[in-house]
Amino acid sequence: MRAALSVDWTLCDARGLCAEMLPEVIEADEWGYPLLRNNGTVPFELEKQARATVELCPLLALRLSVPAEVPAQRR
């Protein structure tokens, strides 16, 4: 399972910074609100960039969910 972005719509005010920082995952609609591509799924190679985008959101409207790693089963 991969990391995924989500938007808290009660906090977002459509500045568009997230779409500029992470265009592979987020695009802006005509008013500047984020539209998440692929349900917000973040490719592994963009996870660091996604974390930075979440941290730089002026209103903290973005969340990054990273699944916990499942420990390998003992044999």
Secondary structure as GFF3:
##gff-version 3
##sequence-region A 1 75
A	DSSP	beta_strand	3	7	.	.	.	ID=ss1
A	DSSP	alpha_helix	17	21	.	.	.	ID=ss2
A	DSSP	beta_strand	26	28	.	.	.	ID=ss3
A	DSSP	beta_strand	34	36	.	.	.	ID=ss4
A	DSSP	three_ten_helix	37	40	.	.	.	ID=ss5
A	DSSP	beta_strand	41	42	.	.	.	ID=ss6
A	DSSP	three_ten_helix	44	46	.	.	.	ID=ss7
A	DSSP	alpha_helix	47	56	.	.	.	ID=ss8
A	DSSP	beta_strand	62	65	.	.	.	ID=ss9
###
